[in-house]
């Protein structure tokens, strides 16, 4: 049963050029990031921004991919068909989201490791990738809470994508101003990335941040999980599930 659903989900993703692009986009971004860093085209804060962007975009891109895949199922009335099958609709939806989340984590680990911008152990890389990937269910449920077709889905995705500006802006602030951007799901992983980049200077007492690496990560998980629950509630309410 699970294998059949995995095959169906892969087929559903690969049949559309848009979802294929979203699947490959973070990996391409990781390759570009490695080239920019290795050839010293970017330096200083540019390296930090590059590392942050490749970390953030995995979760968002795979969330958009999952959101459009769910929109396809709604258009094809797959959810209605499942309601008369032994499989729970909610189980099916979470399977789709979980599948995309796992892909986002794997892609995140790869791009963080491949760019080589962050000197972190595998465990910390996995923590960052898993935190960034929590954007996947948030984006997927958000898109499907307010969209009934792909045109509306694209508009919803653009609205969700606007939040990516916040962690980029917050990157330039180390004082209390950073909390003005903390509403964005990706803020916390961005700050964890920034801490890892600045840790030598922080340890030397040359600069300081409001929280340490693991505090940003833990609070990020709590906040993002609350957003996942909220986005799922809106999705269920607006689709009467």
KOLKEKE-714963 format. One record per residue: x, y, z of N, C-alpha, C in turn. Coordinates in nm, 3 decimals. Layout:
<rs>
R     n.x     n.y     n.z    ca.x    ca.y    ca.z     c.x     c.y     c.z
R       X       Y       Z       X       Y       Z       X       Y       Z
...
</rs>
This chain:
<rs>
R     n.x     n.y     n.z    ca.x    ca.y    ca.z     c.x     c.y     c.z
R   0.082  -0.121   0.000   0.000   0.000   0.000   0.086   0.127   0.000
R   0.183   0.131   0.094   0.270   0.248   0.103   0.354   0.263  -0.022
R   0.406   0.150  -0.074   0.487   0.154  -0.196   0.405   0.206  -0.314
R   0.281   0.164  -0.323   0.192   0.210  -0.429   0.169   0.361  -0.420
R   0.149   0.408  -0.297   0.127   0.552  -0.277   0.253   0.632  -0.308
R   0.370   0.575  -0.276   0.495   0.642  -0.310   0.511   0.656  -0.461
R   0.480   0.549  -0.533   0.488   0.553  -0.679   0.391   0.655  -0.736
R   0.270   0.658  -0.680   0.169   0.754  -0.726   0.215   0.897  -0.702
R   0.275   0.922  -0.585   0.318   1.057  -0.551   0.433   1.102  -0.640
R   0.529   1.013  -0.666   0.638   1.047  -0.757   0.587   1.077  -0.897
R   0.493   0.996  -0.944   0.434   1.017  -1.076   0.360   1.149  -1.080
R   0.291   1.181  -0.972   0.215   1.306  -0.964   0.308   1.427  -0.970
R   0.424   1.417  -0.905   0.520   1.527  -0.904   0.590   1.542  -1.039
R   0.628   1.429  -1.098   0.709   1.432  -1.221   0.628   1.462  -1.346
R   0.495   1.457  -1.338   0.415   1.480  -1.459   0.400   1.628  -1.492
R   0.430   1.716  -1.395   0.417   1.859  -1.416   0.555   1.925  -1.416
R   0.580   2.009  -1.517   0.709   2.076  -1.526   0.734   2.168  -1.407
R   0.628   2.232  -1.358   0.643   2.325  -1.246   0.690   2.252  -1.120
R   0.629   2.138  -1.088   0.668   2.065  -0.968   0.807   2.002  -0.984
R   0.842   1.962  -1.106   0.977   1.911  -1.131   1.081   2.021  -1.107
R   1.049   2.142  -1.154   1.140   2.256  -1.132   1.157   2.283  -0.984
R   1.047   2.278  -0.909   1.055   2.301  -0.765   1.135   2.191  -0.696
R   1.128   2.069  -0.750   1.203   1.957  -0.695   1.352   1.977  -0.713
R   1.392   2.029  -0.829   1.534   2.043  -0.864   1.594   2.177  -0.824
R   1.509   2.278  -0.805   1.557   2.415  -0.783   1.653   2.427  -0.665
R   1.622   2.371  -0.547   1.717   2.385  -0.436   1.851   2.319  -0.464
R   1.849   2.205  -0.535   1.974   2.136  -0.567   2.058   2.221  -0.662
R   1.993   2.283  -0.760   2.064   2.372  -0.853   2.121   2.491  -0.777
R   2.042   2.544  -0.684   2.087   2.658  -0.603   2.209   2.619  -0.520
R   2.210   2.495  -0.469   2.324   2.449  -0.392   2.451   2.442  -0.475
R   2.439   2.394  -0.600   2.553   2.388  -0.691   2.605   2.528  -0.722
R   2.511   2.620  -0.750   2.550   2.759  -0.778   2.620   2.820  -0.657
R   2.566   2.792  -0.538   2.627   2.844  -0.416   2.770   2.795  -0.398
R   2.792   2.668  -0.426   2.927   2.612  -0.413   3.024   2.679  -0.510
R   2.979   2.701  -0.632   3.064   2.766  -0.733   3.098   2.909  -0.690
R   2.997   2.982  -0.642   3.019   3.120  -0.599   3.119   3.128  -0.485
R   3.108   3.035  -0.390   3.197   3.037  -0.273   3.337   2.989  -0.309
R   3.346   2.878  -0.382   3.476   2.820  -0.416   3.558   2.912  -0.506
R   3.491   2.983  -0.594   3.562   3.075  -0.684   3.577   3.214  -0.625
R   3.536   3.227  -0.499   3.548   3.352  -0.425   3.478   3.468  -0.495
R   3.369   3.435  -0.564   3.287   3.539  -0.626   3.210   3.614  -0.518
R   3.175   3.543  -0.412   3.115   3.607  -0.295   3.211   3.591  -0.178
R   3.211   3.690  -0.089   3.299   3.684   0.028   3.234   3.762   0.141
R   3.289   3.750   0.260   3.236   3.823   0.374   3.092   3.786   0.403
R   3.006   3.888   0.416   2.864   3.864   0.443   2.796   3.793   0.327
R   2.855   3.806   0.207   2.799   3.738   0.090   2.797   3.587   0.108
R   2.900   3.533   0.173   2.905   3.389   0.201   2.792   3.351   0.296
R   2.772   3.436   0.399   2.666   3.410   0.494   2.529   3.411   0.429
R   2.504   3.510   0.345   2.376   3.519   0.275   2.355   3.400   0.183
R   2.461   3.360   0.114   2.452   3.245   0.024   2.418   3.119   0.102
R   2.487   3.097   0.215   2.460   2.980   0.299   2.317   2.982   0.351
R   2.271   3.100   0.392   2.135   3.112   0.444   2.032   3.083   0.336
R   2.051   3.139   0.218   1.953   3.122   0.111   1.940   2.976   0.067
R   2.053   2.907   0.050   2.044   2.768   0.006   1.981   2.681   0.114
R   1.997   2.721   0.242   1.934   2.647   0.350   1.783   2.671   0.353
R   1.743   2.796   0.332   1.601   2.832   0.342   1.518   2.779   0.227
R   1.571   2.782   0.107   1.489   2.757  -0.010   1.446   2.612  -0.024
R   1.515   2.519   0.040   1.473   2.379   0.031   1.332   2.361   0.087
R   1.312   2.410   0.209   1.181   2.394   0.271   1.071   2.462   0.193
R   1.097   2.586   0.149   0.993   2.660   0.078   0.961   2.597  -0.058
R   1.065   2.560  -0.133   1.044   2.503  -0.266   0.970   2.370  -0.259
R   1.006   2.286  -0.164   0.938   2.157  -0.153   0.797   2.173  -0.096
R   0.776   2.279  -0.017   0.641   2.309   0.029   0.552   2.351  -0.087
R   0.606   2.436  -0.176   0.530   2.475  -0.295   0.502   2.355  -0.384
R   0.602   2.268  -0.400   0.584   2.147  -0.480   0.473   2.060  -0.421
R   0.476   2.039  -0.290   0.375   1.958  -0.223   0.238   2.024  -0.232
R   0.235   2.157  -0.220   0.109   2.229  -0.229   0.043   2.214  -0.364
R   0.122   2.223  -0.471   0.065   2.208  -0.605   0.028   2.063  -0.635
R   0.102   1.968  -0.576   0.065   1.827  -0.591  -0.071   1.800  -0.526
R  -0.093   1.862  -0.408  -0.222   1.847  -0.340  -0.332   1.916  -0.419
R  -0.300   2.030  -0.481  -0.397   2.098  -0.567  -0.437   2.009  -0.685
R  -0.339   1.939  -0.743  -0.368   1.846  -0.852  -0.465   1.738  -0.807
R  -0.443   1.684  -0.688  -0.532   1.581  -0.636  -0.673   1.635  -0.616
R  -0.682   1.759  -0.571  -0.814   1.819  -0.554  -0.882   1.840  -0.688
R  -0.806   1.886  -0.788  -0.862   1.905  -0.922  -0.909   1.773  -0.982
R  -0.832   1.666  -0.957  -0.866   1.534  -1.011  -0.965   1.459  -0.923
R  -1.013   1.524  -0.816  -1.110   1.467  -0.723  -1.059   1.337  -0.657
R  -0.928   1.335  -0.636  -0.868   1.219  -0.570  -0.914   1.210  -0.425
R  -0.924   1.325  -0.359  -0.965   1.324  -0.219  -1.108   1.271  -0.202
R  -1.195   1.305  -0.297  -1.332   1.253  -0.291  -1.334   1.102  -0.309
R  -1.248   1.052  -0.397  -1.242   0.908  -0.421  -1.190   0.834  -0.298
R  -1.094   0.896  -0.229  -1.037   0.832  -0.111  -1.139   0.821   0.002
R  -1.234   0.914   0.006  -1.334   0.913   0.113  -1.418   0.786   0.115
R  -1.427   0.717   0.000  -1.504   0.592  -0.005  -1.412   0.470  -0.008
R  -1.284   0.494   0.023  -1.187   0.385   0.028  -1.150   0.357   0.174
R  -1.079   0.246   0.200  -1.039   0.216   0.339  -0.938   0.315   0.396
R  -0.874   0.397   0.311  -0.771   0.490   0.355  -0.835   0.620   0.402
R  -0.790   0.671   0.515  -0.838   0.799   0.566  -0.784   0.913   0.479
R  -0.871   1.010   0.451  -0.829   1.127   0.372  -0.716   1.201   0.444
R  -0.729   1.216   0.574  -0.628   1.290   0.649  -0.495   1.214   0.651
R  -0.502   1.081   0.659  -0.380   1.001   0.653  -0.312   1.019   0.517
R  -0.392   1.020   0.410  -0.338   1.038   0.275  -0.271   1.175   0.260
R  -0.338   1.278   0.311  -0.283   1.414   0.302  -0.151   1.423   0.377
R  -0.147   1.369   0.499  -0.024   1.375   0.577   0.085   1.288   0.517
R   0.048   1.182   0.447   0.147   1.101   0.377   0.214   1.185   0.268
R   0.133   1.258   0.191   0.188   1.344   0.086   0.281   1.449   0.145
R   0.235   1.514   0.252   0.315   1.619   0.313   0.442   1.560   0.374
R   0.429   1.444   0.440   0.544   1.379   0.500   0.648   1.338   0.397
R   0.600   1.290   0.282   0.689   1.251   0.173   0.771   1.372   0.126
R   0.702   1.486   0.106   0.771   1.608   0.063   0.866   1.658   0.171
R   0.827   1.642   0.298   0.913   1.686   0.409   1.043   1.607   0.411
R   1.034   1.477   0.393   1.154   1.393   0.392   1.245   1.433   0.276
R   1.186   1.459   0.159   1.265   1.504   0.045   1.333   1.637   0.076
R   1.261   1.727   0.145   1.317   1.858   0.179   1.434   1.843   0.276
R   1.422   1.752   0.372   1.531   1.729   0.468   1.655   1.676   0.395
R   1.634   1.576   0.308   1.746   1.517   0.234   1.814   1.623   0.147
R   1.732   1.701   0.076   1.786   1.807  -0.010   1.858   1.912   0.073
R   1.802   1.946   0.191   1.866   2.044   0.277   2.001   1.998   0.327
R   2.009   1.875   0.370   2.137   1.819   0.414   2.239   1.824   0.301
R   2.194   1.789   0.181   2.286   1.787   0.067   2.339   1.927   0.035
R   2.249   2.026   0.023   2.294   2.158  -0.020   2.380   2.226   0.087
R   2.347   2.205   0.216   2.430   2.264   0.322   2.570   2.202   0.320
R   2.574   2.070   0.307   2.704   2.000   0.302   2.779   2.036   0.174
R   2.709   2.039   0.061   2.776   2.056  -0.068   2.835   2.195  -0.085
R   2.764   2.299  -0.037   2.818   2.434  -0.051   2.943   2.453   0.035
R   2.949   2.384   0.148   3.067   2.392   0.234   3.084   2.525   0.304
R   2.976   2.605   0.309   2.988   2.738   0.372   2.981   2.731   0.524
R   2.920   2.624   0.576   2.904   2.612   0.721   2.992   2.499   0.774
R   3.073   2.531   0.874   3.159   2.429   0.934   3.084   2.364   1.050
R   2.995   2.273   1.016   2.910   2.207   1.115   2.921   2.057   1.102
R   2.899   1.986   1.212   2.893   1.841   1.208   2.763   1.795   1.144
R   2.756   1.666   1.113   2.637   1.614   1.046   2.511   1.634   1.129
R   2.521   1.617   1.261   2.404   1.632   1.347   2.345   1.772   1.340
R   2.431   1.875   1.343   2.382   2.013   1.336   2.328   2.045   1.197
R   2.391   1.990   1.094   2.340   2.009   0.958   2.200   1.949   0.946
R   2.182   1.830   1.004   2.051   1.765   1.001   1.947   1.847   1.077
R   1.986   1.905   1.190   1.894   1.991   1.265   1.849   2.110   1.182
R   1.944   2.175   1.113   1.910   2.290   1.029   1.820   2.249   0.913
R   1.855   2.138   0.848   1.776   2.092   0.734   1.634   2.056   0.775
R   1.620   1.988   0.889   1.487   1.948   0.937   1.405   2.070   0.978
R   1.471   2.172   1.034   1.400   2.294   1.072   1.355   2.371   0.948
R   1.444   2.386   0.852   1.408   2.453   0.728   1.295   2.380   0.657
R   1.296   2.246   0.663   1.194   2.165   0.595   1.056   2.180   0.656
R   1.046   2.234   0.778   0.914   2.256   0.836   0.834   2.361   0.759
R   0.902   2.436   0.674   0.830   2.525   0.583   0.744   2.447   0.485
R   0.779   2.319   0.463   0.707   2.237   0.365   0.559   2.222   0.400
R   0.523   2.171   0.519   0.381   2.161   0.550   0.314   2.297   0.564
R   0.386   2.397   0.614   0.327   2.531   0.628   0.287   2.585   0.492
R   0.379   2.580   0.396   0.351   2.632   0.263   0.244   2.550   0.192
R   0.251   2.418   0.202   0.155   2.331   0.134   0.013   2.355   0.185
R  -0.005   2.361   0.316  -0.138   2.383   0.373  -0.186   2.526   0.348
R  -0.094   2.622   0.354  -0.130   2.761   0.330  -0.182   2.778   0.188
R  -0.110   2.721   0.091  -0.152   2.732  -0.049  -0.291   2.671  -0.069
R  -0.314   2.554  -0.011  -0.441   2.485  -0.031  -0.554   2.538   0.057
R  -0.520   2.619   0.156  -0.624   2.682   0.238  -0.693   2.795   0.163
R  -0.620   2.859   0.070  -0.674   2.978   0.003  -0.685   2.964  -0.148
R  -0.648   2.849  -0.202  -0.652   2.830  -0.347  -0.741   2.714  -0.387
R  -0.814   2.733  -0.496  -0.898   2.626  -0.551  -0.850   2.578  -0.686
R  -0.750   2.645  -0.742  -0.693   2.604  -0.870  -0.548   2.652  -0.875
R  -0.478   2.620  -0.983  -0.335   2.650  -0.990  -0.306   2.798  -1.001
R  -0.398   2.873  -1.062  -0.377   3.018  -1.071  -0.382   3.080  -0.931
R  -0.486   3.043  -0.856  -0.496   3.091  -0.718  -0.382   3.036  -0.634
R  -0.339   2.914  -0.663  -0.227   2.854  -0.591  -0.099   2.931  -0.612
R  -0.079   2.979  -0.735   0.042   3.057  -0.765   0.041   3.188  -0.688
R  -0.078   3.251  -0.678  -0.090   3.376  -0.602  -0.062   3.350  -0.454
R  -0.117   3.241  -0.400  -0.094   3.206  -0.260   0.054   3.177  -0.235
R   0.118   3.111  -0.331   0.261   3.082  -0.318   0.342   3.211  -0.316
R   0.305   3.306  -0.399   0.375   3.435  -0.401   0.359   3.506  -0.267
R   0.237   3.498  -0.211   0.214   3.559  -0.080   0.299   3.495   0.028
R   0.307   3.362   0.025   0.391   3.290   0.121   0.538   3.323   0.097
R   0.575   3.335  -0.029   0.714   3.363  -0.063   0.760   3.500  -0.014
R   0.665   3.592   0.004   0.701   3.726   0.053   0.766   3.718   0.191
R   0.729   3.617   0.269   0.786   3.604   0.404   0.936   3.575   0.400
R   0.987   3.531   0.283   1.130   3.503   0.273   1.214   3.629   0.282
R   1.149   3.745   0.260   1.220   3.872   0.271   1.261   3.898   0.416
R   1.180   3.852   0.511   1.202   3.882   0.652   1.334   3.824   0.704
R   1.364   3.695   0.683   1.492   3.644   0.733   1.612   3.707   0.664
R   1.596   3.748   0.538   1.706   3.815   0.468   1.732   3.951   0.532
R   1.623   4.025   0.562   1.639   4.155   0.627   1.693   4.138   0.769
R   1.642   4.036   0.841   1.686   4.013   0.977   1.832   3.973   0.988
R   1.888   3.926   0.878   2.029   3.884   0.876   2.122   4.000   0.910
R   2.077   4.124   0.882   2.163   4.241   0.901   2.149   4.303   1.040
R   2.071   4.238   1.127   2.052   4.291   1.262   2.085   4.184   1.365
R   2.165   4.223   1.465   2.202   4.132   1.572   2.141   4.174   1.706
R   2.079   4.290   1.710   2.021   4.339   1.835   1.871   4.307   1.840
R   1.795   4.381   1.921   1.652   4.355   1.939   1.572   4.369   1.811
R   1.625   4.441   1.713   1.552   4.463   1.587   1.522   4.331   1.516
R   1.605   4.230   1.540   1.581   4.102   1.472   1.443   4.044   1.504
R   1.388   4.076   1.622   1.258   4.019   1.660   1.144   4.077   1.576
R   1.169   4.189   1.510   1.067   4.245   1.419   1.044   4.153   1.299
R   1.139   4.065   1.272   1.130   3.975   1.156   1.102   3.831   1.198
R   1.084   3.809   1.329   1.072   3.673   1.381   0.939   3.607   1.345
R   0.844   3.683   1.288   0.716   3.626   1.250   0.730   3.528   1.133
R   0.835   3.543   1.054   0.857   3.455   0.939   0.901   3.316   0.985
R   0.845   3.210   0.926   0.885   3.074   0.965   1.035   3.049   0.951
R   1.095   3.110   0.848   1.236   3.084   0.818   1.333   3.167   0.901
R   1.280   3.260   0.982   1.368   3.348   1.060   1.462   3.269   1.149
R   1.411   3.166   1.211   1.486   3.094   1.314   1.601   3.014   1.256
R   1.577   2.948   1.144   1.686   2.873   1.082   1.790   2.970   1.025
R   1.744   3.086   0.975   1.838   3.185   0.923   1.930   3.236   1.033
R   1.874   3.259   1.151   1.956   3.307   1.262   2.050   3.199   1.316
R   2.005   3.073   1.311   2.093   2.964   1.351   2.212   2.954   1.255
R   2.185   2.972   1.126   2.292   2.973   1.027   2.388   3.089   1.055
R   2.331   3.206   1.082   2.415   3.323   1.109   2.502   3.302   1.232
R   2.445   3.241   1.336   2.523   3.216   1.457   2.642   3.124   1.427
R   2.617   3.020   1.347   2.726   2.928   1.315   2.837   2.997   1.237
R   2.800   3.096   1.155   2.900   3.171   1.079   2.979   3.267   1.168
R   2.909   3.324   1.267   2.973   3.424   1.353   3.032   3.364   1.481
R   3.021   3.235   1.499   3.062   3.174   1.625   3.207   3.204   1.662
R   3.303   3.200   1.568   3.442   3.236   1.608   3.450   3.376   1.666
R   3.381   3.472   1.606   3.384   3.610   1.656   3.308   3.620   1.789
R   3.199   3.543   1.801   3.122   3.543   1.926   3.206   3.485   2.040
R   3.273   3.374   2.014   3.358   3.311   2.116   3.474   3.402   2.157
R   3.519   3.485   2.061   3.629   3.577   2.091   3.581   3.705   2.158
R   3.451   3.719   2.175   3.396   3.838   2.240   3.390   3.960   2.150
R   3.400   3.940   2.018   3.401   4.053   1.925   3.260   4.095   1.883
R   3.165   4.004   1.895   3.026   4.036   1.862   2.936   3.948   1.948
R   2.807   3.970   1.940   2.713   3.893   2.022   2.579   3.883   1.950
R   2.506   3.777   1.980   2.370   3.760   1.929   2.277   3.735   2.047
R   2.149   3.751   2.024   2.052   3.740   2.132   2.042   3.598   2.188
R   2.055   3.497   2.101   2.045   3.357   2.142   2.162   3.280   2.083
R   2.183   3.157   2.131   2.286   3.075   2.070   2.224   2.982   1.965
R   2.307   2.902   1.902   2.264   2.817   1.791   2.147   2.728   1.830
R   2.161   2.655   1.939   2.058   2.558   1.977   1.931   2.625   2.029
R   1.943   2.743   2.087   1.823   2.816   2.130   1.741   2.861   2.010
R   1.810   2.911   1.906   1.738   2.947   1.783   1.670   2.823   1.723
R   1.740   2.712   1.723   1.686   2.589   1.664   1.564   2.540   1.742
R   1.575   2.532   1.875   1.465   2.481   1.956   1.342   2.571   1.945
R   1.361   2.702   1.959   1.248   2.794   1.946   1.190   2.790   1.805
R   1.277   2.769   1.707   1.230   2.757   1.569   1.140   2.637   1.549
R   1.177   2.524   1.609   1.092   2.405   1.599   0.956   2.429   1.665
R   0.958   2.488   1.783   0.831   2.513   1.854   0.742   2.606   1.773
R   0.799   2.717   1.726   0.721   2.816   1.651   0.669   2.758   1.520
R   0.754   2.687   1.447   0.713   2.632   1.318   0.609   2.522   1.333
R   0.620   2.441   1.437   0.519   2.338   1.461   0.383   2.401   1.493
R   0.384   2.513   1.565   0.259   2.585   1.590   0.201   2.638   1.458
R   0.287   2.688   1.370   0.241   2.735   1.240   0.188   2.621   1.155
R   0.250   2.503   1.163   0.200   2.386   1.090   0.058   2.354   1.137
R   0.037   2.353   1.269  -0.095   2.324   1.323  -0.197   2.428   1.278
R  -0.157   2.556   1.280  -0.247   2.662   1.236  -0.281   2.654   1.089
R  -0.180   2.627   1.005  -0.203   2.616   0.862  -0.291   2.496   0.829
R  -0.271   2.386   0.901  -0.354   2.267   0.880  -0.499   2.294   0.921
R  -0.517   2.368   1.030  -0.652   2.404   1.074  -0.723   2.487   0.967
R  -0.653   2.587   0.911  -0.712   2.669   0.805  -0.744   2.586   0.682
R  -0.654   2.495   0.647  -0.676   2.408   0.532  -0.803   2.324   0.550
R  -0.816   2.261   0.667  -0.933   2.178   0.695  -1.061   2.261   0.698
R  -1.053   2.377   0.761  -1.172   2.462   0.773  -1.220   2.511   0.637
R  -1.127   2.560   0.555  -1.165   2.617   0.425  -1.201   2.513   0.321
R  -1.161   2.387   0.345  -1.194   2.279   0.252  -1.296   2.181   0.310
R  -1.345   2.213   0.430  -1.450   2.133   0.495  -1.409   1.986   0.504
R  -1.290   1.964   0.556  -1.239   1.826   0.572  -1.245   1.785   0.719
</rs>
